[in-house]
Amino acid sequence: MTDKIAEQARFSRACALTAARAANEKKATDIMVQEVRELIGVTDYFVIATAANNRQVQAIIDEIEDQLRTEQGVKPTHREVSS
């Protein structure tokens, strides 16, 4: 693994863990960070969480975006919400 690829892998992991911690801070449950780098070409990780209602889902999403912006300097490009 080249240095640039290794650096990108570390950054992707850091972003996924930041998102998981943010979800936890908003009381999400069943939080799972799934590495999919070898399976899917568009992302390295999925962060999956459960919320009690749509209002909590929105609060979790907002917190994840805020923490990714402040801690990692990125804004997610896609949201996948299922109710």
C-alpha positions, 0 to 999 in steps of 0.5 A, a space after each residue: 500500500 502506497 503512502 497516499 493510499 494508506 493516508 486516505 484509508 486512515 482519513 476514511 476510517 477517522 471520518 467513519 469513527 467521527 460519524 459513529 461518535 456523533 451518532 452516539 452523542 445524539 443517543 443513536 442505538 445499534 451503531 455499526 461501522 462497516 468497512 466496505 472498501 473491498 466491496 464497493 467502489 464509491 465509499 470505504 465505510 458505511 455508518 449505520 445507526 437506529 433512532 427512535 423517531 424521525 426527529 431524532 434521525 434529523 438530529 443525528 444527521 445534523 450532528 454527524 455533519 457538524 462534527 465531520 465539518 469541524 473535526 475532519 474538514 469535510 461535508 458528506 456528499 450523500 444522506 441515506 435515510 430510511 424510516 
